[in-house]
Amino acid sequence: MDGSAATNRAHASSAVAAMVDFVNRSISDGSWRAGDKLPTERELEKRFGIARNTLRKGMRVLAEQGKIVRHVGRGTFVTRSTMNDAGHGAVSLEHDGRDLVRRIHGASPVEIMEIRILIEPPVIELAATRATAGDLTEMMECLGRGEAAETVAEFEQWDGKFHVKILEAARNQLDQRGKAPGRVGYPERADPYTRPPAGCAK
């Protein structure tokens, strides 16, 4: 191996190490959190002055460490299970929660419906065996107000509240902490799942 080749290889190795260190530090200091998208390959190439194939070697190292996940056509993202360099353990539940919210709001109506089909039938079965007379009264009130709604937004509000009532009637702590996924793909319609409409009992 001549001196030039050795120098080039040493430079490439140093650049890969610098890039990997940069990503690790960005994750550990909270600059990048679970679910965040990394800069594009072109941006990283310019930042570290390395070739595309050299950059991808660094990306493979990070992927093997479980720090990032790469999605063809979408980009590279920080994984949800990333451990920070200070040894504080996994990304906090708060960060995971924000990641989940981002993914929900980025989901398509079809994806949301697929999750509803998986979750709602067994929850309805539980509600059918555990609901009290009061639960049923509140559900009927929400249904009636939904049918009487004069706007789509008003209907969505009562429909969302109806689904929350089903979750509550199932009497399952984990289900009750969740929110009905029916409309959460649309941020402007998220209120029904966090703020009860006036007139419907809690």
FIKOLZA-1660 file (N, C-alpha, C; in steps of 0.1 Angstrom, whole numbers, plus 5000, padded with zeros to 4 digits):
% residues 202
   i   px   py   pz ch aa at
   1 5009 4988 5000  A  M  N
   1 5000 5000 5000  A  M CA
   1 5009 5012 5000  A  M  C
   2 5007 5022 4990  A  D  N
   2 5016 5034 4990  A  D CA
   2 5011 5044 5000  A  D  C
   3 5019 5054 5002  A  G  N
   3 5016 5064 5012  A  G CA
   3 5003 5071 5009  A  G  C
   4 5000 5074 4997  A  S  N
   4 4988 5081 4993  A  S CA
   4 4975 5074 4997  A  S  C
   5 4976 5061 4994  A  A  N
   5 4964 5052 4997  A  A CA
   5 4962 5051 5012  A  A  C
   6 4973 5050 5019  A  A  N
   6 4972 5049 5034  A  A CA
   6 4967 5062 5040  A  A  C
   7 4971 5073 5034  A  T  N
   7 4966 5086 5039  A  T CA
   7 4951 5087 5037  A  T  C
   8 4947 5083 5025  A  N  N
   8 4933 5084 5021  A  N CA
   8 4924 5076 5031  A  N  C
   9 4929 5064 5033  A  R  N
   9 4922 5054 5042  A  R CA
   9 4921 5060 5056  A  R  C
  10 4932 5065 5061  A  A  N
  10 4932 5071 5074  A  A CA
  10 4922 5083 5075  A  A  C
  11 4922 5091 5065  A  H  N
  11 4913 5102 5064  A  H CA
  11 4898 5098 5065  A  H  C
  12 4895 5087 5057  A  A  N
  12 4882 5082 5056  A  A CA
  12 4878 5076 5070  A  A  C
  13 4887 5069 5076  A  S  N
  13 4884 5063 5090  A  S CA
  13 4882 5074 5100  A  S  C
  14 4890 5085 5099  A  S  N
  14 4888 5096 5108  A  S CA
  14 4875 5103 5106  A  S  C
  15 4871 5104 5093  A  A  N
  15 4858 5111 5090  A  A CA
  15 4846 5103 5095  A  A  C
  16 4847 5090 5093  A  V  N
  16 4836 5081 5098  A  V CA
  16 4835 5082 5113  A  V  C
  17 4846 5082 5120  A  A  N
  17 4846 5083 5134  A  A CA
  17 4840 5096 5139  A  A  C
  18 4844 5107 5132  A  A  N
  18 4839 5120 5135  A  A CA
  18 4824 5121 5133  A  A  C
  19 4819 5115 5122  A  M  N
  19 4805 5115 5119  A  M CA
  19 4797 5107 5129  A  M  C
  20 4802 5095 5133  A  V  N
  20 4795 5087 5143  A  V CA
  20 4795 5094 5156  A  V  C
  21 4806 5100 5160  A  D  N
  21 4807 5108 5173  A  D CA
  21 4797 5119 5173  A  D  C
  22 4795 5126 5161  A  F  N
  22 4786 5137 5160  A  F CA
  22 4772 5133 5162  A  F  C
  23 4768 5121 5156  A  V  N
  23 4754 5116 5158  A  V CA
  23 4752 5112 5172  A  V  C
  24 4762 5105 5178  A  N  N
  24 4760 5100 5192  A  N CA
  24 4759 5112 5201  A  N  C
  25 4766 5122 5199  A  R  N
  25 4766 5134 5208  A  R CA
  25 4752 5141 5207  A  R  C
  26 4748 5142 5194  A  S  N
  26 4735 5149 5191  A  S CA
  26 4723 5142 5198  A  S  C
  27 4725 5128 5199  A  I  N
  27 4714 5120 5206  A  I CA
  27 4715 5122 5221  A  I  C
  28 4728 5120 5226  A  S  N
  28 4730 5120 5240  A  S CA
  28 4727 5134 5247  A  S  C
  29 4729 5145 5240  A  D  N
  29 4726 5158 5246  A  D CA
  29 4712 5163 5243  A  D  C
  30 4704 5154 5237  A  G  N
  30 4690 5158 5234  A  G CA
  30 4687 5166 5222  A  G  C
  31 4697 5169 5214  A  S  N
  31 4695 5177 5202  A  S CA
  31 4686 5169 5192  A  S  C
  32 4689 5156 5192  A  W  N
  32 4680 5147 5184  A  W CA
  32 4674 5137 5193  A  W  C
  33 4661 5135 5192  A  R  N
  33 4654 5126 5201  A  R CA
  33 4647 5115 5193  A  R  C
  34 4642 5106 5200  A  A  N
  34 4636 5094 5193  A  A CA
  34 4626 5098 5183  A  A  C
  35 4628 5093 5171  A  G  N
  35 4619 5096 5160  A  G CA
  35 4623 5108 5151  A  G  C
  36 4633 5115 5156  A  D  N
  36 4638 5127 5148  A  D CA
  36 4645 5122 5135  A  D  C
  37 4644 5129 5125  A  K  N
  37 4650 5126 5112  A  K CA
  37 4664 5132 5111  A  K  C
  38 4674 5124 5107  A  L  N
  38 4688 5129 5106  A  L CA
  38 4689 5138 5093  A  L  C
  39 4699 5146 5092  A  P  N
  39 4702 5154 5080  A  P CA
  39 4703 5144 5068  A  P  C
  40 4701 5149 5056  A  T  N
  40 4703 5140 5044  A  T CA
  40 4717 5136 5043  A  T  C
  41 4719 5126 5035  A  E  N
  41 4733 5121 5032  A  E CA
  41 4741 5133 5025  A  E  C
  42 4735 5140 5017  A  R  N
  42 4742 5151 5010  A  R CA
  42 4747 5161 5020  A  R  C
  43 4738 5165 5030  A  E  N
  43 4742 5174 5040  A  E CA
  43 4753 5169 5049  A  E  C
  44 4753 5156 5052  A  L  N
  44 4763 5151 5060  A  L CA
  44 4776 5150 5053  A  L  C
  45 4775 5147 5040  A  E  N
  45 4787 5146 5031  A  E CA
  45 4795 5160 5031  A  E  C
  46 4787 5170 5030  A  K  N
  46 4793 5184 5030  A  K CA
  46 4798 5187 5043  A  K  C
  47 4791 5184 5054  A  R  N
  47 4796 5187 5067  A  R CA
  47 4809 5181 5071  A  R  C
  48 4811 5168 5067  A  F  N
  48 4823 5161 5071  A  F CA
  48 4833 5159 5059  A  F  C
  49 4829 5164 5048  A  G  N
  49 4838 5163 5036  A  G CA
  49 4842 5149 5032  A  G  C
  50 4832 5140 5032  A  I  N
  50 4835 5126 5029  A  I CA
  50 4826 5121 5017  A  I  C
  51 4830 5110 5011  A  A  N
  51 4823 5105 5000  A  A CA
  51 4811 5097 5005  A  A  C
  52 4802 5095 4995  A  R  N
  52 4789 5088 4999  A  R CA
  52 4791 5074 5005  A  R  C
  53 4800 5067 4998  A  N  N
  53 4803 5053 5003  A  N CA
  53 4809 5053 5017  A  N  C
  54 4818 5063 5020  A  T  N
  54 4824 5064 5033  A  T CA
  54 4813 5068 5044  A  T  C
  55 4804 5077 5040  A  L  N
  55 4793 5081 5049  A  L CA
  55 4785 5069 5053  A  L  C
  56 4782 5061 5043  A  R  N
  56 4773 5049 5045  A  R CA
  56 4780 5039 5054  A  R  C
  57 4793 5038 5054  A  K  N
  57 4800 5030 5064  A  K CA
  57 4797 5034 5078  A  K  C
  58 4797 5047 5080  A  G  N
  58 4794 5053 5093  A  G CA
  58 4779 5050 5097  A  G  C
  59 4770 5051 5087  A  M  N
  59 4756 5048 5090  A  M CA
  59 4754 5034 5094  A  M  C
  60 4762 5025 5087  A  R  N
  60 4760 5011 5091  A  R CA
  60 4765 5008 5105  A  R  C
  61 4775 5015 5109  A  V  N
  61 4780 5014 5123  A  V CA
  61 4769 5018 5133  A  V  C
  62 4763 5030 5130  A  L  N
  62 4753 5035 5139  A  L CA
  62 4741 5026 5139  A  L  C
  63 4737 5020 5127  A  A  N
  63 4726 5011 5127  A  A CA
  63 4729 4998 5135  A  A  C
  64 4741 4993 5134  A  E  N
  64 4745 4981 5141  A  E CA
  64 4745 4984 5156  A  E  C
  65 4747 4996 5160  A  Q  N
  65 4747 5000 5174  A  Q CA
  65 4733 5002 5179  A  Q  C
  66 4723 5002 5170  A  G  N
  66 4709 5004 5174  A  G CA
  66 4706 5019 5176  A  G  C
  67 4714 5028 5171  A  K  N
  67 4712 5042 5173  A  K CA
  67 4702 5048 5163  A  K  C
  68 4703 5042 5150  A  I  N
  68 4694 5048 5140  A  I CA
  68 4688 5037 5132  A  I  C
  69 4677 5041 5125  A  V  N
  69 4671 5031 5116  A  V CA
  69 4669 5038 5102  A  V  C
  70 4671 5031 5092  A  R  N
  70 4670 5037 5078  A  R CA
  70 4658 5032 5071  A  R  C
  71 4651 5041 5065  A  H  N
  71 4639 5037 5057  A  H CA
  71 4641 5042 5043  A  H  C
  72 4641 5033 5033  A  V  N
  72 4643 5037 5019  A  V CA
  72 4632 5046 5015  A  V  C
  73 4636 5057 5009  A  G  N
  73 4627 5067 5004  A  G CA
  73 4622 5077 5014  A  G  C
  74 4625 5074 5027  A  R  N
  74 4620 5083 5038  A  R CA
  74 4631 5090 5045  A  R  C
  75 4642 5083 5047  A  G  N
  75 4653 5089 5054  A  G CA
  75 4658 5081 5065  A  G  C
  76 4667 5087 5074  A  T  N
  76 4673 5080 5085  A  T CA
  76 4668 5087 5098  A  T  C
  77 4664 5078 5108  A  F  N
  77 4658 5083 5120  A  F CA
  77 4664 5078 5132  A  F  C
  78 4664 5086 5143  A  V  N
  78 4669 5081 5156  A  V CA
  78 4659 5070 5161  A  V  C
  79 4664 5059 5166  A  T  N
  79 4655 5048 5171  A  T CA
  79 4649 5052 5184  A  T  C
  80 4638 5045 5188  A  R  N
  80 4632 5048 5201  A  R CA
  80 4639 5042 5212  A  R  C
  81 4648 5032 5210  A  S  N
  81 4654 5025 5221  A  S CA
  81 4669 5030 5223  A  S  C
  82 4672 5041 5217  A  T  N
  82 4686 5046 5218  A  T CA
  82 4690 5049 5233  A  T  C
  83 4702 5044 5236  A  M  N
  83 4708 5047 5249  A  M CA
  83 4718 5059 5248  A  M  C
  84 4717 5068 5257  A  N  N
  84 4726 5080 5256  A  N CA
  84 4740 5077 5261  A  N  C
  85 4750 5085 5257  A  D  N
  85 4763 5083 5261  A  D CA
  85 4766 5085 5276  A  D  C
  86 4758 5092 5283  A  A  N
  86 4760 5095 5297  A  A CA
  86 4755 5084 5305  A  A  C
  87 4749 5073 5299  A  G  N
  87 4745 5062 5307  A  G CA
  87 4732 5064 5314  A  G  C
  88 4724 5073 5310  A  H  N
  88 4711 5075 5316  A  H CA
  88 4700 5066 5312  A  H  C
  89 4704 5056 5304  A  G  N
  89 4694 5046 5300  A  G CA
  89 4687 5050 5287  A  G  C
  90 4675 5044 5285  A  A  N
  90 4667 5046 5273  A  A CA
  90 4662 5060 5272  A  A  C
  91 4658 5064 5260  A  V  N
  91 4651 5076 5259  A  V CA
  91 4639 5077 5268  A  V  C
  92 4636 5088 5274  A  S  N
  92 4625 5089 5284  A  S CA
  92 4612 5086 5278  A  S  C
  93 4603 5082 5287  A  L  N
  93 4589 5079 5283  A  L CA
  93 4583 5091 5277  A  L  C
  94 4586 5103 5282  A  E  N
  94 4581 5115 5276  A  E CA
  94 4585 5117 5262  A  E  C
  95 4597 5114 5259  A  H  N
  95 4602 5115 5245  A  H CA
  95 4595 5104 5236  A  H  C
  96 4593 5092 5242  A  D  N
  96 4587 5082 5234  A  D CA
  96 4572 5086 5231  A  D  C
  97 4566 5093 5241  A  G  N
  97 4552 5097 5239  A  G CA
  97 4552 5107 5228  A  G  C
  98 4561 5117 5227  A  R  N
  98 4561 5126 5217  A  R CA
  98 4563 5120 5203  A  R  C
  99 4572 5109 5203  A  D  N
  99 4574 5102 5191  A  D CA
  99 4561 5095 5186  A  D  C
 100 4554 5089 5195  A  L  N
 100 4541 5083 5192  A  L CA
 100 4532 5093 5186  A  L  C
 101 4531 5105 5192  A  V  N
 101 4521 5115 5188  A  V CA
 101 4525 5119 5173  A  V  C
 102 4538 5121 5171  A  R  N
 102 4543 5125 5157  A  R CA
 102 4539 5114 5147  A  R  C
 103 4540 5101 5151  A  R  N
 103 4537 5091 5142  A  R CA
 103 4522 5090 5139  A  R  C
 104 4514 5092 5150  A  I  N
 104 4500 5092 5148  A  I CA
 104 4495 5103 5139  A  I  C
 105 4500 5115 5141  A  H  N
 105 4496 5126 5133  A  H CA
 105 4501 5125 5119  A  H  C
 106 4511 5117 5117  A  G  N
 106 4517 5115 5103  A  G CA
 106 4511 5103 5096  A  G  C
 107 4502 5096 5103  A  A  N
 107 4496 5084 5097  A  A CA
 107 4485 5088 5087  A  A  C
 108 4483 5079 5078  A  S  N
 108 4472 5081 5068  A  S CA
 108 4459 5076 5074  A  S  C
 109 4448 5080 5069  A  P  N
 109 4435 5075 5074  A  P CA
 109 4434 5060 5073  A  P  C
 110 4440 5054 5063  A  V  N
 110 4439 5039 5061  A  V CA
 110 4447 5033 5073  A  V  C
 111 4459 5038 5076  A  E  N
 111 4467 5032 5087  A  E CA
 111 4459 5034 5100  A  E  C
 112 4452 5045 5102  A  I  N
 112 4445 5047 5115  A  I CA
 112 4433 5037 5115  A  I  C
 113 4427 5035 5104  A  M  N
 113 4415 5025 5104  A  M CA
 113 4420 5011 5106  A  M  C
 114 4432 5008 5101  A  E  N
 114 4437 4994 5104  A  E CA
 114 4439 4992 5118  A  E  C
 115 4444 5002 5125  A  I  N
 115 4447 5000 5140  A  I CA
 115 4433 5000 5147  A  I  C
 116 4423 5008 5143  A  R  N
 116 4410 5007 5149  A  R CA
 116 4404 4993 5148  A  R  C
 117 4406 4987 5136  A  I  N
 117 4400 4974 5134  A  I CA
 117 4406 4964 5143  A  I  C
 118 4419 4965 5146  A  L  N
 118 4426 4956 5155  A  L CA
 118 4422 4958 5170  A  L  C
 119 4421 4971 5174  A  I  N
 119 4419 4974 5188  A  I CA
 119 4404 4974 5192  A  I  C
 120 4395 4980 5184  A  E  N
 120 4382 4983 5189  A  E CA
 120 4373 4971 5192  A  E  C
 121 4373 4960 5183  A  P  N
 121 4364 4949 5186  A  P CA
 121 4365 4943 5199  A  P  C
 122 4378 4939 5204  A  P  N
 122 4379 4933 5217  A  P CA
 122 4375 4943 5228  A  P  C
 123 4378 4956 5226  A  V  N
 123 4374 4966 5236  A  V CA
 123 4359 4967 5237  A  V  C
 124 4352 4966 5226  A  I  N
 124 4338 4967 5226  A  I CA
 124 4332 4955 5234  A  I  C
 125 4338 4943 5232  A  E  N
 125 4334 4931 5239  A  E CA
 125 4335 4933 5254  A  E  C
 126 4346 4939 5258  A  L  N
 126 4348 4941 5273  A  L CA
 126 4337 4951 5278  A  L  C
 127 4335 4962 5270  A  A  N
 127 4325 4972 5274  A  A CA
 127 4311 4966 5275  A  A  C
 128 4308 4957 5266  A  A  N
 128 4295 4951 5266  A  A CA
 128 4292 4943 5279  A  A  C
 129 4303 4937 5285  A  T  N
 129 4301 4929 5297  A  T CA
 129 4303 4937 5310  A  T  C
 130 4309 4949 5309  A  R  N
 130 4312 4957 5321  A  R CA
 130 4305 4970 5322  A  R  C
 131 4299 4975 5311  A  A  N
 131 4293 4988 5311  A  A CA
 131 4281 4989 5322  A  A  C
 132 4281 5000 5328  A  T  N
 132 4270 5002 5338  A  T CA
 132 4258 5010 5331  A  T  C
 133 4247 5011 5338  A  A  N
 133 4236 5018 5332  A  A CA
 133 4240 5033 5329  A  A  C
 134 4248 5038 5338  A  G  N
 134 4253 5052 5336  A  G CA
 134 4262 5053 5323  A  G  C
 135 4270 5043 5321  A  D  N
 135 4278 5043 5309  A  D CA
 135 4270 5043 5296  A  D  C
 136 4260 5034 5296  A  L  N
 136 4251 5033 5285  A  L CA
 136 4243 5046 5282  A  L  C
 137 4239 5053 5293  A  T  N
 137 4232 5065 5292  A  T CA
 137 4241 5076 5285  A  T  C
 138 4253 5077 5290  A  E  N
 138 4263 5086 5284  A  E CA
 138 4266 5083 5269  A  E  C
 139 4267 5070 5266  A  M  N
 139 4270 5067 5252  A  M CA
 139 4258 5071 5243  A  M  C
 140 4246 5068 5248  A  M  N
 140 4234 5072 5240  A  M CA
 140 4233 5087 5238  A  M  C
 141 4237 5094 5249  A  E  N
 141 4236 5109 5248  A  E CA
 141 4246 5114 5237  A  E  C
 142 4258 5108 5237  A  C  N
 142 4268 5112 5227  A  C CA
 142 4264 5108 5213  A  C  C
 143 4257 5096 5212  A  L  N
 143 4252 5092 5198  A  L CA
 143 4241 5102 5194  A  L  C
 144 4232 5105 5203  A  G  N
 144 4221 5114 5199  A  G CA
 144 4226 5128 5195  A  G  C
 145 4236 5133 5202  A  R  N
 145 4241 5146 5199  A  R CA
 145 4249 5146 5186  A  R  C
 146 4256 5134 5183  A  G  N
 146 4263 5133 5171  A  G CA
 146 4253 5133 5159  A  G  C
 147 4242 5126 5161  A  E  N
 147 4232 5125 5150  A  E CA
 147 4226 5139 5147  A  E  C
 148 4225 5147 5158  A  A  N
 148 4219 5160 5157  A  A CA
 148 4229 5171 5152  A  A  C
 149 4241 5167 5151  A  A  N
 149 4252 5177 5148  A  A CA
 149 4249 5184 5134  A  A  C
 150 4252 5196 5133  A  E  N
 150 4249 5204 5121  A  E CA
 150 4261 5206 5113  A  E  C
 151 4273 5203 5118  A  T  N
 151 4286 5204 5111  A  T CA
 151 4294 5191 5112  A  T  C
 152 4303 5189 5103  A  V  N
 152 4312 5177 5104  A  V CA
 152 4320 5178 5116  A  V  C
 153 4325 5190 5120  A  A  N
 153 4334 5191 5131  A  A CA
 153 4327 5188 5144  A  A  C
 154 4314 5192 5145  A  E  N
 154 4306 5189 5157  A  E CA
 154 4303 5174 5158  A  E  C
 155 4300 5168 5146  A  F  N
 155 4298 5153 5146  A  F CA
 155 4311 5146 5151  A  F  C
 156 4322 5150 5145  A  E  N
 156 4335 5144 5149  A  E CA
 156 4338 5145 5164  A  E  C
 157 4334 5156 5170  A  Q  N
 157 4336 5158 5184  A  Q CA
 157 4328 5148 5192  A  Q  C
 158 4315 5146 5189  A  W  N
 158 4307 5137 5196  A  W CA
 158 4310 5123 5193  A  W  C
 159 4314 5120 5181  A  D  N
 159 4318 5106 5177  A  D CA
 159 4331 5102 5185  A  D  C
 160 4340 5112 5186  A  G  N
 160 4352 5109 5194  A  G CA
 160 4349 5106 5209  A  G  C
 161 4340 5115 5214  A  K  N
 161 4336 5113 5228  A  K CA
 161 4329 5099 5230  A  K  C
 162 4322 5095 5221  A  F  N
 162 4315 5082 5221  A  F CA
 162 4325 5071 5222  A  F  C
 163 4336 5072 5214  A  H  N
 163 4346 5061 5215  A  H CA
 163 4353 5061 5228  A  H  C
 164 4356 5073 5233  A  V  N
 164 4362 5074 5246  A  V CA
 164 4354 5067 5257  A  V  C
 165 4340 5069 5256  A  K  N
 165 4331 5063 5266  A  K CA
 165 4332 5048 5265  A  K  C
 166 4333 5042 5253  A  I  N
 166 4335 5028 5251  A  I CA
 166 4347 5023 5259  A  I  C
 167 4358 5030 5257  A  L  N
 167 4371 5027 5264  A  L CA
 167 4369 5027 5279  A  L  C
 168 4362 5037 5284  A  E  N
 168 4360 5038 5298  A  E CA
 168 4351 5027 5303  A  E  C
 169 4341 5023 5296  A  A  N
 169 4332 5013 5300  A  A CA
 169 4339 4999 5300  A  A  C
 170 4350 4997 5293  A  A  N
 170 4357 4985 5293  A  A CA
 170 4364 4982 5306  A  A  C
 171 4366 4993 5315  A  R  N
 171 4371 4992 5328  A  R CA
 171 4385 4986 5328  A  R  C
 172 4394 4991 5319  A  N  N
 172 4408 4986 5318  A  N CA
 172 4417 4998 5319  A  N  C
 173 4425 4998 5329  A  Q  N
 173 4434 5010 5332  A  Q CA
 173 4442 5014 5320  A  Q  C
 174 4447 5004 5312  A  L  N
 174 4456 5008 5301  A  L CA
 174 4447 5014 5290  A  L  C
 175 4436 5008 5287  A  D  N
 175 4427 5013 5277  A  D CA
 175 4422 5027 5280  A  D  C
 176 4419 5029 5293  A  Q  N
 176 4414 5042 5296  A  Q CA
 176 4425 5053 5295  A  Q  C
 177 4437 5050 5295  A  R  N
 177 4448 5060 5293  A  R CA
 177 4450 5062 5279  A  R  C
 178 4445 5054 5270  A  G  N
 178 4447 5056 5256  A  G CA
 178 4436 5065 5251  A  G  C
 179 4436 5069 5238  A  K  N
 179 4426 5077 5232  A  K CA
 179 4421 5071 5220  A  K  C
 180 4408 5072 5217  A  A  N
 180 4403 5066 5205  A  A CA
 180 4410 5071 5193  A  A  C
 181 4415 5062 5184  A  P  N
 181 4423 5066 5173  A  P CA
 181 4415 5070 5161  A  P  C
 182 4402 5072 5162  A  G  N
 182 4394 5075 5151  A  G CA
 182 4397 5087 5142  A  G  C
 183 4401 5098 5149  A  R  N
 183 4403 5110 5141  A  R CA
 183 4417 5116 5144  A  R  C
 184 4425 5110 5152  A  V  N
 184 4438 5116 5156  A  V CA
 184 4447 5119 5145  A  V  C
 185 4445 5114 5133  A  G  N
 185 4453 5117 5122  A  G CA
 185 4452 5132 5117  A  G  C
 186 4442 5138 5122  A  Y  N
 186 4439 5152 5119  A  Y CA
 186 4440 5161 5131  A  Y  C
 187 4452 5168 5132  A  P  N
 187 4454 5176 5144  A  P CA
 187 4443 5186 5148  A  P  C
 188 4437 5192 5138  A  E  N
 188 4427 5202 5141  A  E CA
 188 4414 5195 5147  A  E  C
 189 4413 5182 5146  A  R  N
 189 4402 5175 5152  A  R CA
 189 4405 5167 5164  A  R  C
 190 4416 5170 5170  A  A  N
 190 4421 5162 5181  A  A CA
 190 4414 5165 5194  A  A  C
 191 4408 5177 5195  A  D  N
 191 4401 5181 5208  A  D CA
 191 4391 5171 5214  A  D  C
 192 4383 5164 5206  A  P  N
 192 4373 5155 5211  A  P CA
 192 4379 5145 5221  A  P  C
 193 4392 5142 5219  A  Y  N
 193 4398 5131 5228  A  Y CA
 193 4405 5137 5240  A  Y  C
 194 4406 5150 5241  A  T  N
 194 4412 5155 5253  A  T CA
 194 4403 5165 5260  A  T  C
 195 4393 5170 5254  A  R  N
 195 4384 5179 5260  A  R CA
 195 4369 5175 5258  A  R  C
 196 4362 5171 5269  A  P  N
 196 4348 5166 5267  A  P CA
 196 4339 5177 5262  A  P  C
 197 4330 5175 5253  A  P  N
 197 4321 5185 5249  A  P CA
 197 4311 5188 5260  A  P  C
 198 4307 5201 5260  A  A  N
 198 4298 5205 5270  A  A CA
 198 4285 5197 5270  A  A  C
 199 4280 5193 5281  A  G  N
 199 4267 5186 5281  A  G CA
 199 4269 5171 5282  A  G  C
 200 4281 5165 5280  A  C  N
 200 4283 5151 5281  A  C CA
 200 4290 5148 5293  A  C  C
 201 4285 5140 5302  A  A  N
 201 4291 5137 5315  A  A CA
 201 4304 5130 5313  A  A  C
 202 4313 5133 5323  A  K  N
 202 4326 5126 5323  A  K CA
 202 4325 5112 5328  A  K  C
% end
